[in-house]
Amino acid sequence: MTTRTRLLIVAACALVLGLVATVFTLRAGSSAAKTGQGAQFTLGTPGRIVFRDMRMGPGKDHLASVAAADPNGPRTVSGLVCARFHAAAGTGLCLRDVPGLAPGYDAVVVDAQLRPKRHVKGTGVPSRTRVSPSGRMAAWTVFVSGDNYGGLNFSTRTSILDTRTGHLIPSLETFTVYKDGTRYQAADTNFWGVTFKDDTHFYATLATHGKTYLVAGDTTRREVTTLHANVECPSLSPDGTAIVYKKRVRDASTGRPWHLYRLDLATRRETPLAEARNVDDQALWIDAAHIAYSLPGDYGSDLWTVPADGTGAPTKLLQAALNAVF
Amino acid sequence: MYLSAGRVADAAGGVRRRVPLRSVARNIAPNVVALGAVSLITDVSSEMVTAVLPLYLVAGLGLSPLAFGFLDGLYGGASAFVRLAGGHLADRRTGHKAVAGFGYALSALVKPVFLVATSVPGIGAALVADRVGKGVRTAPRDALISLSSPPDAQGRAFGVHRAMDTAGALLGPLVAFGVLSAASQRYDPVFMVSFCFAVLGVVVLVLFVQDRKGTATASVRATLAVLRRPAFARVCAASLLLATTTVSDAFVYLLLQKMADVPVRYFPLLPVGTAASYLLLAVPLGIAADRLGRRRVFLAGHAVLLLVCALLLTPLGGTVLLVASLALHGAFYAATDGVLMALAGPMLPAGTRAGGLAVLQTGQATAALGCSVAFGAAWTWWGPHTALLAASGALAVAGLAAFALLTNRKAVA
């Protein structure tokens, strides 16, 4: 074979492969744009669960809704793409990722019809988000990519937005920390997993010196106080008396460090929930007695549910779904 | 990019006799250029995936960073021992092209798996297969570069190959983010485009890379016997010592980010600085190694790394520190990575070259992994400043020992 022939073959292959790559890319792009219109639904419709659809296909990563009575039934898929989502009282927070050489996010406040109302953009990979019960305050946590390297502990950044005034607390790390009654200062504080009690009071995880704490926070006084050790991703019950959280029960190197626990805030009594598997999610209260959480599944994530008092057994609620709102 | 690098070589004035560019190009074996092209195209493919993977796993699939760390470990650890097997097999069957081709093809075939695998074990398996492919192909490829070039032009040949390889690594992330924005932030096309590049790399390999015909059929014993050659054993010992004390890239960037106060959002751009400097200097320093001595340039490269550590320890900050450190970090790679292969290659008989280089590379990689773990621990216990001070001291001592090992008269003769 002459060099000329070989060059021609390579050129032909490059042409075909280039064509395949271009067509695949543009088709994916246009199918995303087409479903960008999507179906209409309203947040807070009774009897409907809203979540991020993880199924393969044009609706992947879009917000979808399904009848709570028939979770395996047909899904209504909206045009809104979110990496993380939460909503309350007709206000939603859709945390989207903005890929780039420096990964960023776009926190989109949406109304009940999923129309964007506000955007806050920043750096980091979306992780958690919560909206306060009144729908006024929204919090989110992102992983700051730079610190993921070399086996060092990752770094998080947690922000809180007043969706009514637009006032933004860019990082909880500016808050005053009271630990065991005294003022605490350290360079390595990290916050994640906010859960709101009301529009001023919240709970979250504080990590410092390799330990995690449940903290109670106040957005007007700009301070947090430690309450309980070894608590990650707290989720406050609807009546405000208990939290469900991830407790570290094994070493991280086992790959399954966490077990879901309930903590009664008044008595500080810890109760392990009846889910034996490792759960890495901020749980959600479905009602006063049940919580929902994500476990790895065939499409990245499935939603499971278990009683919030340590009894019963886990059951699968939704396949290929993440971040449900009930 | 090779031409511009050649121009830098002339401008740098390190080259005493001015050689017209055309004759430099003519002296590069077609096989080296072909392997360089294969590496360039393949690196575009693999770096595309590397660039979006953390984002895809954490934001796209909703996995936790813990799972990501676990996958990352798999990613790095999988290649060490298949590398030995790849090198040995290439010698045994005198089929460097076939073994390297298998490695390239394996990495190409796993790319579509990312389109369908969405569980941690599935993606983990795909990543391991990808790394196995990389591990298998490295030693036969370097042996082919070495065997295709005359002994006095090894440095330049490896310089050309590494420059092309780095160009691909620089282009990969750009292509990935271009595809992401063209596809409305969907990840599937990134894997598809990566697959297309990988296939093209295999096509170029099949059509343009010539295998070296040989009669040698190396046994395991013959491969291990390379360590009984004093000169090669000294090179192995010296490179092992230096690798044990070489602060890994991730830590250099973390330190740089702290010292130069780089905003976190620009952190992923730091490796780009190193790669750009490496790209520009690979050919000039390869030529310099051929003329001034590969041992000297290899040792000088580590002196440059020591200089990077020293810079990081000074109160210097800001842009000056950033630019100087990244330029020197790239120079360290240009003076050591390909140059070591150019130094060791001609010491090995043709029949055990791939196996011998695999032994050297595996030793180096294992030492580097150990160093990374040790440095991480030192960072946690003592803090970054003291850890870097200790690492610099260790590197200086290892440098002196390596100097003694490599400049021993018997070894040179």
Interface residues (C-beta under 8 A of the other chain):
Chain A: M1 R6 I9 V10 C13 A14 L17 G18 V20 A21 F24 T25 L26 A28 G29 A32 A33 G36 M54 M56 D61 V81 A83 D97 V98 P99 G100 L101 A102 P103 G104 T123 V125 P126 S127 F143 V144 S145 G146 D147 N148 Y149 G150 G151 L152 F154 A252 G255 P257 D280 S294 P296 G297 D298 Y299 G300 S301 L322
Chain B: A51 V52 P54 L55 V58 A59 G60 L61 G62 L63 S64 P65 L66 A67 F68 G69 F70 T118 S119 V120 P173 F177 V179 L180 A182 A183 S184 Q185 R186 D188 P189 M192 V193 C196 F197 V199 L200 V203 V204 L207 F208 S248 A250 F251 Y253 L254 Q257 V264 R265 Y266 F267 P268 L269 V272 S372 V373 G376 W379
